[in-house]
Amino acid sequence: MSFGRTLFAATLAGTLALTVTPASSQTLRYANQGDLKSLDPYTLNESTTHAHLGHVYQGLTARDKDLKIIPALAESWETPEPTRWRFHLRKGVKFHNGDPFTADDVVFSADRVRKKGSNMQTRLAPDVKVVKVDDYTVDFVLPSPNPILHNSWDVWYIMDKKWAEENNVVDPTPVAATTPSYASLHENGTGPFMIESHQPGVKTVFKANPNYWGKMEGNLKEIIFTPISSDATRVAALLSGEVDVIEPVPIQDISRVDSSPNAQVLKGPELRTIFIGFDQTRDELLYSNIKGKNPFKDARVREAFYKAIDIELIKTRVMRGLSTPSALMIAPELFALSKEFTRPKFDPDGAKKLLTEAGYPDGFEVTMDCPNDRYVNDAAICQAVVGMLARIGVKINLLAQPKAQYFAKVLKQGGYQTSFYLLGWTPSTMDSHNVLYDIMGCRDDAKSSRGEANLGGYCNKEFDAITDKVLVETDTAKRNQLIKQAYEISIKDWAYIPLHQQALAWGVSKKVNLPQRADNLVMFHWATKKE
């Protein structure tokens, strides 16, 4: 997928825009290493996209600065019975074009988010019935109890049914779409900001919504977002005052930014887990010199890859200490029993032996898909993995691309197009079930959203059965034991290679007060800027 511009041109145009557009104290200029490809809120399940669109769209619920669930478009909710949730909608809310927000929009959005082409299908299970009770009351009827039904609804953004029908965007825009839809270039939300202009790859301008139903804590009237892929250019723009906020700050530049007179780095733990996955589905890998078979179907090969990666070297050399090596596919803050798991030791000799036992004494060749503008030092991590696997005879052909091209490739409609890949994941529910279901669940049922982000197709039916029990178990202690069992199964299968949780690093002007959330969603409606 292409924006029709080179990254150089995008960076140059963005930099020029920064230098020629006049600004007031209530204009905040923001630069990210990645772009905002689509304004359709169901195109890409990715936190930077969610953060951008969270300024213009809203969910029934929201999360506060401490990630606590709070009311948004729904004022309140209750469970009159274990399998029925009732949401009472906020009255008097209008979309940006003036259309009133009602229950019809919720029912429409529930249907749209579960349609083919949506990358947000796991936000609402296909067997949940969404029933309009009246114009401001909606029931969600479940086949079985679900105590975390609404945990990820803060980024399930509600769309205007009438607007979508009038503009022929009833169906979501797929991430691999080559032609933009009206919804991918225009927005009509209920949020505190409106998008005045959107030039993918160049600049997006947000203006404060004068008719916003709520109260903004911040004082911003305008946000100008410019994608700047070059680390050096992004940091220079912050230090010169051309931009007020950048994300992320390259690890090697943190001390430089902190020592500058006009900017600082906001640091903190992040809940995202960076991991590596394998194609465990195809009988023959798409991108390998091994024909007629798939080495990754052999657990010994997956174990060999795991043990060949020196996670401490990645921590010290690549991440410069700003990462926490992980034994699990979830941050320890989100699972009470995480301390009971220990990461296997780095063992290249053992890895080489395992490859020989599996029938690959001379290793093999495979392509690794990796984003180069999505996570902290993502391409450098992949380069390090290439070198480590070379020590056991595996030749990795690294394909590192901007996130737009990366996601368009690996999420291509008709089948996930990758053999070996790096990905990051923050559970939207702040709970293990999201990881067990979305990332690790079998995706062999076309009618289910299970495994929507399971690019490699790992599948264990016993694991899925436990995941289903986790969803309905309301006793915390019992639920944690079930989660532990599921992780133990995946570890025995060598299903994935969890690497680490990276640290947050936002570069912020000293004129800006910006709260930082551990889910890495940069939310500017809380920000204030002074002269």
Secondary structure, DSSP 8 states (H G I E B T S, - for coil): ---SS-HHHHHHHHHHHHHHS---TTEEEEEESS------TTS---HHHHHHHTTT---SEEE-TT--EEESSEEEEEEEETTEEEEEE-TT-B-TTS-B--HHHHHHHHHHHTSTT-S-GGGS-TT-EEEEEETTEEEEE-SS--TTTTTTGGGS----HHHHHHTT-SS---TT-SS--HHHH-----SSEEEEEEETTTEEEEEE-TT-SS--SS--SEEEEEE---HHHHHHHHHHTS-SEEE---GGGHHHHHTSSSEEEEEEEEEEEEEEEE--S-SS-SSBS--SS-GGGSHHHHHHHHHH--HHHIIIIISTT-EEE-SSSS-GGG-TTGGG-------HHHHHHHHHHTT-TT--EEEEEEESSSSTTHHHHHHHHHHHHHTTT-EEEEEEE-HHHHHHHHT-TTS---SEEEEEE--TTSSHHHIIIIITS----TT--TTTT-TT----HHHHHHHHHHHH---HHHHHHHHHHHHHHHHHTT--EEEEEEEEEEEEETTEE----TT----GGG-EE--
